[in-house]
Amino acid sequence: MKLITFKMASKDDSKTMYVVVYNALSSCRSEVVSIPVADTAGEYRVERLVNSPKDWVQVSSTLILNAGYTNRSGAAGFILYFEASKLPPIGARIFRINKVDGDNIPILSDANEQPTVIHPKASPNFSVESSHLRANQLNKENDIVITNGILSVTCDRSSGVIKLIADKHTQLELEQSYGYYESFYHLDYNQMTANSRKFESSFNVKGNGMCLPGYIDSEGDEMPWLLGTAENWQNSGAYIFRTSDRTPRIIPPKTSSVIIHETDLVSEIHAKFGADGPMMINQITRLIKGKNYVEVEYVVSSISVDDGIGKEVVSRFSTNIASHRTFFTDSNGREFLERTRGNNKLYGSLTHDPVSIEPIAGNYYPVNAGIYIEDENRSLSILVDRSQGASSLSDGTIELMIQRRLLHDDARGVAEPLNETDIGITPNPPYGDATRIGEGIVIKGIHRLMIGVGRNGAAQARSRMDEVFSHPHIFVSSAPADVEVPFQQAALSGVESPLPPNVMLVTFAPLRELGVFLVRVAHQYGTDESNEYSLPTTIDLSVLFPAKTILTIIETTLSGNQSREDWENRRLRWDGKTNQQPGSAPAEAFSRNLEIVRTLISLRPLEIRTFEVRVA
């Protein structure tokens, strides 16, 4: 609703648009904010409120055509980018936007089977000198190069595929591709082997002692799969990932379809993949001012299943990093766990190794925040904007699953295929036949690529994980242009000063009793991930309560339902060898960590602590 409102407001020249950009993180940040605006001619002037209610200063802004790859009706014609610098911690700044005389609409140059370069017309924010630099970069015979002063990205001139990413410390050659696996589905029951029929009928019976904890009859049974007997009949589905082949079918890039947008704030290279296959993928490679990562935005079109085969779409980045079968994925955004490709001990001491019969799915792991590979010289980290499956199926590669459309159920409880369509589904029996209606859905996502020196993958991923998790919140409104809105202050912050950059304020919530708050803080770096930020840190909780006096601080358990001291004194302590009884003295480390010196508390790497704070 906010986006539609802003688009509609931007059509009216008599309106001034106001934007409040809120930063939910406990540290300062600078961002380039994007706003959809109407497809009418004109130039936009963006200003930031400073000091007094009538003191506004102009900030850098630029206008880029909205490619509209998701084919949404009524989508805005343009995207307005503007610089929102020094956003205060847990605070906001105010901006206003007016349409002014002039013409800043990008113009498409004649392509003639060459990359289409979109140049903005002259505006206060367009640098002639930087324009010449860009022209020199674009005149290279085989490559396109864009830069933001921190990173440079080299793409193939004919396809727009990324070939190289470089910063002042290192450069990394990349081979980028998209592909899809055909999903596995079992044969007709009569065509199955007698052995498979035997295990399918005998192991899916309640009470036979073979079902793993948490499974019921309607969800099928894991034990046959672990023993290797489900190999011929376990479908790929909502809960199970299985492929029919061991290599993805590559979705080729479409040549001579490259579009380039270049401005001082944002540079983009648009490319297309698979125009004639079962799906099309539109990609935008984007560099943003002040950011040390490359945004790769992808839009996957409706996946065709006319051939009766489900498909699982992946994005793959291949490098020459000597990762030696090792890669790292996060665990719910916290610890990075080392993974080893082909680990045949993953499921314990089984006579049948599941990883060997499932070399693709058996090496996939959940990624909630990021995945990285590294060697002694270079590292590549990829941050995701949603939970995805990912792996490194060969040394130097990272592969992420970005979309699935399947036609068969995996017998794990959903009782329907993972086949999402843009219209919906008919009612279930007896009121309908549960038939999917419409085309497969279109999805859009973003991968953020970061490169670094050797053994630096975790540190570089950590440095941007919180920003990806918590984007700035955008609030918009409008008022007649001749009305002066009486703002009381130019910016606000909910804290007295920023918290350290390796600390995140996870929870700040008032409790039922007046003047009592639940505060939860987290150390965001693991041990040995960063020379600077992996160290224990101390924070002052009083900075969270400006103009207030802290009366008491009680540490609670993580969930906040009891005091931690009481829990420490009651809990059973077991050293793995002897049976110690509840009520034994807390370990020294816990006693030391429970100490609160006035309002100062300490955090060890990746530690999360919760407090009940009473103020007056």
GUSEMI-344877 format. One record per residue (C-alpha): chain; x, y negated, z negated; residue in one letter. Coordinates in nm, 3 decimals, decimal comma, padded with zeros to 5 digits. Example, Ala and Ser with C-alpha at 12.3 -4.5 7.8 and 13.67 -1.06 7.14 Angstrom:
2
(r A (01,230 00,450 -00,780) A)
(r A (01,367 00,106 -00,714) S)
This chain:
616
(r A (00,000 00,000 00,000) M)
(r A (00,285 -00,243 -00,079) K)
(r A (00,442 -00,186 00,264) L)
(r A (00,115 -00,248 00,449) I)
(r A (00,050 -00,561 00,241) T)
(r A (00,393 -00,702 00,322) F)
(r A (00,356 -00,624 00,691) K)
(r A (00,019 -00,797 00,701) M)
(r A (00,146 -01,097 00,505) A)
(r A (00,437 -01,139 00,746) S)
(r A (00,191 -01,195 01,032) K)
(r A (00,063 -01,516 00,873) D)
(r A (00,290 -01,816 00,929) D)
(r A (00,103 -02,010 00,660) S)
(r A (00,207 -01,762 00,391) K)
(r A (00,524 -01,745 00,184) T)
(r A (00,618 -01,392 00,085) M)
(r A (00,769 -01,323 -00,257) Y)
(r A (00,975 -01,017 -00,339) V)
(r A (01,079 -00,901 -00,686) V)
(r A (01,368 -00,654 -00,673) V)
(r A (01,393 -00,451 -00,996) Y)
(r A (01,700 -00,252 -01,099) N)
(r A (01,617 00,035 -01,336) A)
(r A (01,982 00,125 -01,399) L)
(r A (02,167 00,005 -01,709) S)
(r A (02,451 -00,148 -01,506) S)
(r A (02,466 -00,429 -01,251) C)
(r A (02,435 -00,341 -00,885) R)
(r A (02,422 -00,503 -00,541) S)
(r A (02,200 -00,370 -00,265) E)
(r A (02,086 -00,442 00,087) V)
(r A (01,706 -00,428 00,067) V)
(r A (01,487 -00,332 00,362) S)
(r A (01,133 -00,464 00,414) I)
(r A (00,898 -00,377 00,704) P)
(r A (00,767 -00,686 00,882) V)
(r A (00,518 -00,751 01,159) A)
(r A (00,606 -00,721 01,525) D)
(r A (00,559 -01,089 01,601) T)
(r A (00,829 -01,323 01,727) A)
(r A (01,013 -01,543 01,483) G)
(r A (01,306 -01,568 01,246) E)
(r A (01,287 -01,505 00,874) Y)
(r A (01,462 -01,712 00,611) R)
(r A (01,532 -01,523 00,286) V)
(r A (01,616 -01,716 -00,031) E)
(r A (01,698 -01,623 -00,388) R)
(r A (01,572 -01,816 -00,691) L)
(r A (01,854 -01,956 -00,906) V)
(r A (01,863 -02,166 -01,222) N)
(r A (01,539 -02,366 -01,206) S)
(r A (01,194 -02,282 -01,064) P)
(r A (01,261 -02,504 -00,760) K)
(r A (01,623 -02,414 -00,691) D)
(r A (01,651 -02,164 -00,404) W)
(r A (01,960 -02,058 -00,208) V)
(r A (01,963 -01,874 00,124) Q)
(r A (02,097 -01,518 00,132) V)
(r A (02,221 -01,311 00,426) S)
(r A (01,948 -01,138 00,624) S)
(r A (01,899 -00,969 00,957) T)
(r A (01,620 -00,819 01,164) L)
(r A (01,637 -00,476 01,331) I)
(r A (01,383 -00,299 01,547) L)
(r A (01,193 -00,022 01,372) N)
(r A (01,255 00,289 01,581) A)
(r A (00,932 00,448 01,460) G)
(r A (01,058 00,805 01,494) Y)
(r A (00,791 00,938 01,256) T)
(r A (00,520 00,819 01,501) N)
(r A (00,306 00,673 01,225) R)
(r A (00,021 00,460 01,355) S)
(r A (00,031 00,102 01,239) G)
(r A (00,400 00,112 01,151) A)
(r A (00,579 -00,222 01,131) A)
(r A (00,761 -00,334 01,442) G)
(r A (01,076 -00,455 01,264) F)
(r A (01,279 -00,399 00,949) I)
(r A (01,405 -00,706 00,766) L)
(r A (01,726 -00,645 00,572) Y)
(r A (01,851 -00,892 00,313) F)
(r A (02,125 -00,898 00,054) E)
(r A (02,023 -00,861 -00,310) A)
(r A (02,349 -00,903 -00,498) S)
(r A (02,421 -00,889 -00,871) K)
(r A (02,092 -00,734 -00,975) L)
(r A (02,099 -00,746 -01,358) P)
(r A (02,083 -00,421 -01,559) P)
(r A (01,728 -00,309 -01,630) I)
(r A (01,624 -00,636 -01,474) G)
(r A (01,508 -00,816 -01,164) A)
(r A (01,569 -01,106 -00,929) R)
(r A (01,316 -01,305 -00,729) I)
(r A (01,332 -01,372 -00,355) F)
(r A (01,108 -01,558 -00,115) R)
(r A (01,072 -01,510 00,259) I)
(r A (00,940 -01,760 00,512) N)
(r A (00,903 -01,740 00,885) K)
(r A (01,088 -02,032 01,044) V)
(r A (01,130 -02,175 01,392) D)
(r A (01,370 -01,980 01,607) G)
(r A (01,402 -01,645 01,773) D)
(r A (01,602 -01,367 01,610) N)
(r A (01,442 -01,076 01,792) I)
(r A (01,701 -00,820 01,909) P)
(r A (01,737 -00,788 02,284) I)
(r A (01,814 -00,459 02,457) L)
(r A (02,095 -00,484 02,707) S)
(r A (02,091 -00,293 03,033) D)
(r A (02,209 00,061 02,955) A)
(r A (02,249 00,225 03,295) N)
(r A (02,337 00,557 03,127) E)
(r A (02,564 00,380 02,879) Q)
(r A (02,498 00,333 02,508) P)
(r A (02,234 00,067 02,449) T)
(r A (02,380 -00,211 02,236) V)
(r A (02,133 -00,436 02,058) I)
(r A (02,271 -00,780 01,977) H)
(r A (02,087 -01,032 01,758) P)
(r A (02,051 -01,379 01,904) K)
(r A (02,236 -01,665 01,739) A)
(r A (02,136 -01,714 01,376) S)
(r A (02,296 -01,863 01,063) P)
(r A (02,414 -01,515 00,964) N)
(r A (02,566 -01,404 01,295) F)
(r A (02,942 -01,437 01,325) S)
(r A (03,083 -01,501 01,673) V)
(r A (03,425 -01,379 01,560) E)
(r A (03,286 -01,050 01,431) S)
(r A (03,084 -01,019 01,753) S)
(r A (03,407 -01,020 01,954) H)
(r A (03,555 -00,754 01,724) L)
(r A (03,252 -00,534 01,777) R)
(r A (03,270 -00,580 02,153) A)
(r A (03,632 -00,461 02,152) N)
(r A (03,537 -00,156 01,952) Q)
(r A (03,252 -00,071 02,185) L)
(r A (03,467 -00,099 02,496) N)
(r A (03,663 00,214 02,407) K)
(r A (03,636 00,468 02,684) E)
(r A (03,500 00,767 02,494) N)
(r A (03,405 00,656 02,142) D)
(r A (03,182 00,415 01,954) I)
(r A (03,323 00,266 01,634) V)
(r A (03,127 00,080 01,367) I)
(r A (03,262 -00,054 01,037) T)
(r A (03,149 -00,234 00,724) N)
(r A (03,495 -00,330 00,600) G)
(r A (03,510 -00,027 00,367) I)
(r A (03,446 00,261 00,606) L)
(r A (03,466 00,305 00,980) S)
(r A (03,267 00,568 01,166) V)
(r A (03,358 00,697 01,511) T)
(r A (03,082 00,854 01,721) C)
(r A (03,079 01,014 02,063) D)
(r A (02,977 00,756 02,323) R)
(r A (02,742 00,982 02,519) S)
(r A (02,568 01,165 02,231) S)
(r A (02,609 00,946 01,921) G)
(r A (02,735 01,245 01,719) V)
(r A (02,974 01,159 01,434) I)
(r A (03,334 01,251 01,508) K)
(r A (03,542 01,077 01,241) L)
(r A (03,501 00,887 00,913) I)
(r A (03,788 00,680 00,777) A)
(r A (03,870 00,442 00,493) D)
(r A (04,195 00,274 00,390) K)
(r A (04,316 00,589 00,213) H)
(r A (04,222 00,875 00,442) T)
(r A (04,039 00,984 00,753) Q)
(r A (03,834 01,294 00,813) L)
(r A (03,746 01,447 01,148) E)
(r A (03,393 01,587 01,161) L)
(r A (03,202 01,815 01,391) E)
(r A (02,834 01,747 01,333) Q)
(r A (02,548 01,967 01,450) S)
(r A (02,187 02,067 01,388) Y)
(r A (02,049 02,416 01,429) G)
(r A (01,786 02,659 01,309) Y)
(r A (01,766 03,016 01,188) Y)
(r A (01,484 03,240 01,300) E)
(r A (01,300 03,359 00,990) S)
(r A (01,291 03,728 00,906) F)
(r A (00,955 03,908 00,899) Y)
(r A (00,900 04,281 00,856) H)
(r A (00,785 04,525 01,122) L)
(r A (00,444 04,686 01,127) D)
(r A (00,404 04,924 00,831) Y)
(r A (00,393 05,229 01,057) N)
(r A (00,726 05,127 01,214) Q)
(r A (00,904 05,100 00,881) M)
(r A (01,134 05,377 00,770) T)
(r A (00,998 05,638 00,529) A)
(r A (01,251 05,522 00,269) N)
(r A (01,130 05,162 00,290) S)
(r A (00,765 05,270 00,258) R)
(r A (00,855 05,479 -00,044) K)
(r A (01,017 05,193 -00,231) F)
(r A (00,752 04,940 -00,126) E)
(r A (00,478 05,155 -00,275) S)
(r A (00,657 05,288 -00,580) S)
(r A (00,839 04,984 -00,712) F)
(r A (00,552 04,735 -00,686) N)
(r A (00,363 04,906 -00,967) V)
(r A (00,316 04,747 -01,305) K)
(r A (00,469 04,932 -01,597) G)
(r A (00,732 05,134 -01,409) N)
(r A (01,008 04,956 -01,600) G)
(r A (01,172 04,819 -01,284) M)
(r A (01,011 04,477 -01,252) C)
(r A (01,235 04,189 -01,354) L)
(r A (01,113 03,953 -01,632) P)
(r A (00,857 03,697 -01,520) G)
(r A (00,720 03,891 -01,223) Y)
(r A (00,370 04,033 -01,191) I)
(r A (00,210 04,267 -00,938) D)
(r A (00,089 03,994 -00,702) S)
(r A (00,437 03,846 -00,687) E)
(r A (00,604 04,163 -00,568) G)
(r A (00,918 04,307 -00,722) D)
(r A (01,282 04,199 -00,715) E)
(r A (01,436 04,536 -00,796) M)
(r A (01,396 04,692 -00,449) P)
(r A (01,570 04,389 -00,298) W)
(r A (01,854 04,408 -00,549) L)
(r A (01,896 04,777 -00,471) L)
(r A (01,895 04,711 -00,099) G)
(r A (01,571 04,898 -00,033) T)
(r A (01,370 04,588 00,060) A)
(r A (01,601 04,509 00,351) E)
(r A (01,346 04,608 00,614) N)
(r A (01,031 04,458 00,473) W)
(r A (01,103 04,143 00,265) Q)
(r A (00,973 03,841 00,459) N)
(r A (01,120 03,493 00,449) S)
(r A (00,869 03,268 00,276) G)
(r A (00,806 02,997 00,021) A)
(r A (01,024 03,165 -00,243) Y)
(r A (01,248 03,392 -00,034) I)
(r A (01,495 03,272 00,231) F)
(r A (01,599 03,538 00,483) R)
(r A (01,725 03,497 00,837) T)
(r A (01,696 03,730 01,134) S)
(r A (02,041 03,634 01,259) D)
(r A (02,371 03,534 01,105) R)
(r A (02,437 03,218 01,305) T)
(r A (02,199 02,927 01,363) P)
(r A (02,076 02,844 01,710) R)
(r A (02,231 02,508 01,789) I)
(r A (02,004 02,214 01,876) I)
(r A (02,208 02,027 02,139) P)
(r A (02,237 01,648 02,136) P)
(r A (02,072 01,457 02,416) K)
(r A (02,333 01,259 02,607) T)
(r A (02,288 00,904 02,737) S)
(r A (02,027 00,826 02,470) S)
(r A (02,243 00,634 02,224) V)
(r A (02,120 00,302 02,081) I)
(r A (02,341 00,076 01,870) I)
(r A (02,230 -00,200 01,633) H)
(r A (02,506 -00,417 01,490) E)
(r A (02,470 -00,694 01,233) T)
(r A (02,675 -00,825 00,943) D)
(r A (02,460 -00,638 00,688) L)
(r A (02,372 -00,314 00,865) V)
(r A (02,509 -00,123 01,163) S)
(r A (02,323 00,173 01,314) E)
(r A (02,385 00,433 01,584) I)
(r A (02,073 00,617 01,701) H)
(r A (02,097 00,963 01,859) A)
(r A (01,859 01,240 01,967) K)
(r A (01,892 01,617 01,944) F)
(r A (01,696 01,894 02,113) G)
(r A (01,464 01,708 02,345) A)
(r A (01,374 02,028 02,534) D)
(r A (01,377 02,283 02,249) G)
(r A (01,129 02,393 01,983) P)
(r A (01,184 02,066 01,795) M)
(r A (01,339 01,722 01,830) M)
(r A (01,560 01,553 01,574) I)
(r A (01,620 01,178 01,574) N)
(r A (01,923 01,063 01,380) Q)
(r A (02,036 00,721 01,258) I)
(r A (02,398 00,689 01,143) T)
(r A (02,405 00,379 00,925) R)
(r A (02,673 00,169 00,754) L)
(r A (02,559 -00,084 00,493) I)
(r A (02,754 -00,382 00,365) K)
(r A (02,941 -00,307 00,044) G)
(r A (02,871 00,069 00,042) K)
(r A (03,140 00,337 00,053) N)
(r A (02,916 00,602 00,210) Y)
(r A (02,767 00,677 00,550) V)
(r A (02,391 00,717 00,563) E)
(r A (02,272 00,987 00,801) V)
(r A (01,895 00,951 00,834) E)
(r A (01,721 01,234 01,017) Y)
(r A (01,364 01,274 01,140) V)
(r A (01,261 01,631 01,227) V)
(r A (00,963 01,648 01,460) S)
(r A (00,690 01,907 01,449) S)
(r A (00,850 02,252 01,474) I)
(r A (00,702 02,466 01,749) S)
(r A (00,598 02,819 01,648) V)
(r A (00,430 02,907 01,977) D)
(r A (00,669 03,202 02,007) D)
(r A (00,532 03,347 01,682) G)
(r A (00,863 03,306 01,499) I)
(r A (00,925 03,091 01,192) G)
(r A (01,223 02,856 01,190) K)
(r A (01,453 02,718 00,920) E)
(r A (01,631 02,397 01,026) V)
(r A (01,980 02,308 00,901) V)
(r A (02,225 02,021 00,929) S)
(r A (02,593 02,118 00,940) R)
(r A (02,913 01,916 00,897) F)
(r A (03,237 02,093 00,988) S)
(r A (03,584 01,967 00,894) T)
(r A (03,937 02,103 00,865) N)
(r A (03,936 02,081 00,483) I)
(r A (04,100 02,398 00,349) A)
(r A (03,827 02,485 00,098) S)
(r A (03,925 02,853 00,066) H)
(r A (03,569 02,990 00,031) R)
(r A (03,501 02,746 -00,255) T)
(r A (03,243 02,468 -00,278) F)
(r A (03,063 02,286 -00,558) F)
(r A (02,693 02,217 -00,617) T)
(r A (02,525 02,032 -00,901) D)
(r A (02,305 02,194 -01,163) S)
(r A (01,996 01,974 -01,197) N)
(r A (02,208 01,664 -01,143) G)
(r A (02,443 01,742 -01,431) R)
(r A (02,735 01,986 -01,421) E)
(r A (02,900 02,060 -01,086) F)
(r A (02,934 02,437 -01,059) L)
(r A (03,205 02,608 -00,857) E)
(r A (03,063 02,847 -00,597) R)
(r A (03,253 03,115 -00,410) T)
(r A (03,134 03,232 -00,071) R)
(r A (03,080 03,607 -00,061) G)
(r A (03,088 03,652 -00,438) N)
(r A (02,984 04,017 -00,470) N)
(r A (02,973 03,993 -00,851) K)
(r A (02,704 03,727 -00,848) L)
(r A (02,427 03,969 -00,947) Y)
(r A (02,634 04,177 -01,187) G)
(r A (02,746 04,538 -01,147) S)
(r A (02,505 04,670 -00,885) L)
(r A (02,571 04,970 -00,667) T)
(r A (02,431 04,772 -00,373) H)
(r A (02,570 04,422 -00,312) D)
(r A (02,287 04,182 -00,212) P)
(r A (02,532 03,920 -00,080) V)
(r A (02,672 04,162 00,176) S)
(r A (02,328 04,234 00,325) I)
(r A (02,226 03,866 00,307) E)
(r A (02,542 03,676 00,407) P)
(r A (02,345 03,358 00,478) I)
(r A (02,079 03,345 00,206) A)
(r A (02,308 03,519 -00,044) G)
(r A (02,550 03,225 -00,025) N)
(r A (02,287 02,949 -00,044) Y)
(r A (02,248 02,750 -00,368) Y)
(r A (02,006 02,479 -00,482) P)
(r A (02,132 02,123 -00,452) V)
(r A (01,944 01,859 -00,650) N)
(r A (02,193 01,574 -00,623) A)
(r A (02,505 01,667 -00,426) G)
(r A (02,747 01,919 -00,280) I)
(r A (03,116 01,879 -00,204) Y)
(r A (03,424 02,055 -00,067) I)
(r A (03,786 01,954 -00,121) E)
(r A (04,150 02,050 -00,090) D)
(r A (04,475 01,890 -00,199) E)
(r A (04,450 01,612 00,059) N)
(r A (04,085 01,528 00,131) R)
(r A (03,732 01,573 00,007) S)
(r A (03,382 01,547 00,152) L)
(r A (03,077 01,489 -00,068) S)
(r A (02,716 01,479 00,049) I)
(r A (02,438 01,334 -00,166) L)
(r A (02,079 01,440 -00,095) V)
(r A (01,758 01,245 -00,147) D)
(r A (01,559 01,556 -00,251) R)
(r A (01,627 01,910 -00,365) S)
(r A (01,758 02,124 -00,079) Q)
(r A (01,931 02,456 -00,025) G)
(r A (02,293 02,430 00,084) A)
(r A (02,611 02,628 00,132) S)
(r A (02,957 02,639 00,281) S)
(r A (02,939 02,939 00,514) L)
(r A (03,290 02,889 00,648) S)
(r A (03,591 02,700 00,520) D)
(r A (03,561 02,324 00,566) G)
(r A (03,187 02,322 00,636) T)
(r A (02,879 02,205 00,449) I)
(r A (02,537 02,322 00,563) E)
(r A (02,207 02,190 00,425) L)
(r A (01,857 02,316 00,497) M)
(r A (01,635 02,019 00,588) I)
(r A (01,306 02,175 00,701) Q)
(r A (01,122 02,511 00,724) R)
(r A (00,810 02,628 00,904) R)
(r A (00,721 02,995 00,855) L)
(r A (00,440 03,222 00,969) L)
(r A (00,452 03,508 00,718) H)
(r A (00,400 03,536 00,342) D)
(r A (00,684 03,663 00,123) D)
(r A (00,456 03,837 -00,134) A)
(r A (00,573 03,621 -00,422) R)
(r A (00,236 03,486 -00,536) G)
(r A (00,144 03,204 -00,296) V)
(r A (-00,042 03,445 -00,065) A)
(r A (00,006 03,223 00,241) E)
(r A (00,291 03,132 00,478) P)
(r A (00,495 02,815 00,431) L)
(r A (00,328 02,648 00,729) N)
(r A (00,252 02,283 00,654) E)
(r A (00,049 02,096 00,915) T)
(r A (-00,052 01,733 00,956) D)
(r A (-00,427 01,788 00,928) I)
(r A (-00,460 02,061 00,667) G)
(r A (-00,616 02,401 00,624) I)
(r A (-00,965 02,550 00,635) T)
(r A (-01,110 02,681 00,306) P)
(r A (-01,004 03,018 00,169) N)
(r A (-01,239 03,318 00,194) P)
(r A (-01,528 03,359 00,152) P)
(r A (-01,582 02,998 00,267) Y)
(r A (-01,329 03,006 00,551) G)
(r A (-01,035 03,193 00,694) D)
(r A (-00,751 02,970 00,560) A)
(r A (-00,640 02,865 00,908) T)
(r A (-00,388 02,585 00,946) R)
(r A (-00,512 02,286 01,147) I)
(r A (-00,298 02,045 01,345) G)
(r A (00,070 02,029 01,432) E)
(r A (00,364 02,095 01,202) G)
(r A (00,447 01,802 00,980) I)
(r A (00,717 01,547 01,062) V)
(r A (00,974 01,489 00,787) I)
(r A (01,235 01,222 00,727) K)
(r A (01,536 01,240 00,494) G)
(r A (01,878 01,091 00,425) I)
(r A (02,217 01,245 00,360) H)
(r A (02,487 01,016 00,225) R)
(r A (02,840 01,119 00,326) L)
(r A (03,143 01,018 00,120) M)
(r A (03,509 01,092 00,192) I)
(r A (03,803 01,072 -00,044) G)
(r A (04,151 01,186 -00,129) V)
(r A (04,227 01,538 -00,248) G)
(r A (04,046 01,684 -00,551) R)
(r A (03,818 01,381 -00,569) N)
(r A (03,484 01,526 -00,458) G)
(r A (03,314 01,518 -00,798) A)
(r A (03,424 01,164 -00,884) A)
(r A (03,309 01,016 -00,556) Q)
(r A (02,972 01,194 -00,578) A)
(r A (02,920 01,080 -00,939) R)
(r A (02,989 00,718 -00,843) S)
(r A (02,671 00,700 -00,632) R)
(r A (02,443 00,969 -00,776) M)
(r A (02,254 00,733 -01,006) D)
(r A (02,197 00,480 -00,725) E)
(r A (02,051 00,752 -00,503) V)
(r A (01,832 00,879 -00,786) F)
(r A (01,704 00,533 -00,881) S)
(r A (01,653 00,305 -00,583) H)
(r A (01,563 -00,059 -00,653) P)
(r A (01,189 -00,101 -00,706) H)
(r A (01,036 -00,351 -00,464) I)
(r A (00,729 -00,558 -00,558) F)
(r A (00,577 -00,794 -00,302) V)
(r A (00,315 -01,066 -00,296) S)
(r A (00,228 -01,375 -00,096) S)
(r A (00,097 -01,727 -00,151) A)
(r A (00,010 -02,026 00,070) P)
(r A (00,330 -02,188 00,192) A)
(r A (00,230 -02,529 00,049) D)
(r A (00,181 -02,391 -00,303) V)
(r A (00,477 -02,398 -00,543) E)
(r A (00,477 -02,084 -00,758) V)
(r A (00,579 -02,182 -01,116) P)
(r A (00,835 -01,912 -01,198) F)
(r A (00,958 -01,935 -01,556) Q)
(r A (01,305 -01,795 -01,485) Q)
(r A (01,514 -01,691 -01,188) A)
(r A (01,611 -01,347 -01,319) A)
(r A (01,554 -01,126 -01,619) L)
(r A (01,725 -00,837 -01,791) S)
(r A (01,597 -00,603 -02,058) G)
(r A (01,940 -00,565 -02,220) V)
(r A (02,188 -00,802 -02,376) E)
(r A (02,479 -00,667 -02,169) S)
(r A (02,536 -00,377 -01,925) P)
(r A (02,615 -00,030 -02,051) L)
(r A (02,943 00,129 -01,932) P)
(r A (02,934 00,251 -01,569) P)
(r A (02,957 00,615 -01,678) N)
(r A (02,648 00,590 -01,902) V)
(r A (02,283 00,608 -01,796) M)
(r A (01,987 00,496 -02,003) L)
(r A (01,757 00,792 -01,944) V)
(r A (01,467 00,701 -02,175) T)
(r A (01,360 00,378 -02,343) F)
(r A (01,005 00,419 -02,471) A)
(r A (00,801 00,274 -02,758) P)
(r A (00,660 00,532 -02,999) L)
(r A (00,321 00,512 -03,167) R)
(r A (00,456 00,334 -03,473) E)
(r A (00,512 -00,035 -03,412) L)
(r A (00,879 -00,127 -03,382) G)
(r A (01,002 00,231 -03,327) V)
(r A (01,158 00,334 -02,995) F)
(r A (01,282 00,659 -02,843) L)
(r A (01,621 00,603 -02,677) V)
(r A (01,798 00,868 -02,472) R)
(r A (02,143 00,804 -02,320) V)
(r A (02,363 01,028 -02,105) A)
(r A (02,729 01,045 -02,009) H)
(r A (02,730 01,084 -01,631) Q)
(r A (03,076 01,235 -01,570) Y)
(r A (03,210 01,582 -01,640) G)
(r A (03,546 01,673 -01,791) T)
(r A (03,845 01,605 -01,561) D)
(r A (03,628 01,465 -01,281) E)
(r A (03,767 01,112 -01,310) S)
(r A (04,079 00,973 -01,477) N)
(r A (03,881 00,669 -01,591) E)
(r A (03,520 00,775 -01,638) Y)
(r A (03,551 01,133 -01,766) S)
(r A (03,674 01,013 -02,104) L)
(r A (03,447 00,994 -02,410) P)
(r A (03,283 00,654 -02,441) T)
(r A (03,124 00,446 -02,712) T)
(r A (02,815 00,229 -02,667) I)
(r A (02,640 -00,020 -02,890) D)
(r A (02,267 00,050 -02,910) L)
(r A (02,204 -00,307 -03,026) S)
(r A (02,253 -00,435 -02,669) V)
(r A (01,927 -00,257 -02,581) L)
(r A (01,733 -00,476 -02,825) F)
(r A (01,806 -00,843 -02,754) P)
(r A (01,666 -01,079 -03,019) A)
(r A (01,589 -00,779 -03,242) K)
(r A (01,757 -00,636 -03,550) T)
(r A (01,811 -00,262 -03,576) I)
(r A (01,698 -00,129 -03,913) L)
(r A (01,763 00,245 -03,876) T)
(r A (01,896 00,490 -03,618) I)
(r A (01,810 00,858 -03,650) I)
(r A (01,950 01,107 -03,402) E)
(r A (01,694 01,364 -03,293) T)
(r A (01,703 01,678 -03,084) T)
(r A (01,705 01,627 -02,711) L)
(r A (01,324 01,647 -02,693) S)
(r A (01,287 01,404 -02,984) G)
(r A (01,061 01,630 -03,194) N)
(r A (01,285 01,656 -03,506) Q)
(r A (01,598 01,508 -03,655) S)
(r A (01,915 01,662 -03,522) R)
(r A (02,069 01,686 -03,870) E)
(r A (01,781 01,902 -03,993) D)
(r A (01,805 02,121 -03,686) W)
(r A (02,183 02,159 -03,721) E)
(r A (02,143 02,274 -04,081) N)
(r A (01,874 02,530 -03,997) R)
(r A (01,987 02,680 -03,672) R)
(r A (02,155 03,019 -03,640) L)
(r A (02,527 02,997 -03,558) R)
(r A (02,682 03,283 -03,371) W)
(r A (03,044 03,301 -03,262) D)
(r A (02,985 03,600 -03,035) G)
(r A (03,151 03,843 -03,278) K)
(r A (02,987 03,815 -03,618) T)
(r A (02,632 03,752 -03,735) N)
(r A (02,633 03,428 -03,931) Q)
(r A (02,316 03,337 -04,113) Q)
(r A (02,092 03,031 -04,064) P)
(r A (02,180 02,744 -04,290) G)
(r A (02,556 02,783 -04,260) S)
(r A (02,757 02,461 -04,254) A)
(r A (02,754 02,279 -03,918) P)
(r A (03,064 02,311 -03,707) A)
(r A (03,317 02,029 -03,742) E)
(r A (03,258 01,904 -03,389) A)
(r A (02,885 01,865 -03,452) F)
(r A (02,940 01,690 -03,785) S)
(r A (03,179 01,446 -03,626) R)
(r A (02,943 01,378 -03,338) N)
(r A (02,650 01,312 -03,569) L)
(r A (02,824 01,009 -03,713) E)
(r A (02,671 00,673 -03,628) I)
(r A (02,888 00,375 -03,720) V)
(r A (02,640 00,093 -03,765) R)
(r A (02,493 00,073 -03,414) T)
(r A (02,781 00,241 -03,230) L)
(r A (02,740 00,593 -03,094) I)
(r A (02,981 00,810 -02,895) S)
(r A (02,918 01,024 -02,588) L)
(r A (03,137 01,308 -02,467) R)
(r A (03,149 01,405 -02,096) P)
(r A (02,804 01,506 -01,970) L)
(r A (02,656 01,476 -02,318) E)
(r A (02,296 01,359 -02,361) I)
(r A (02,186 01,221 -02,699) R)
(r A (01,843 01,109 -02,821) T)
(r A (01,770 00,859 -03,098) F)
(r A (01,476 00,718 -03,284) E)
(r A (01,549 00,348 -03,335) V)
(r A (01,352 00,123 -03,571) R)
(r A (01,378 -00,252 -03,511) V)
(r A (01,240 -00,571 -03,659) A)
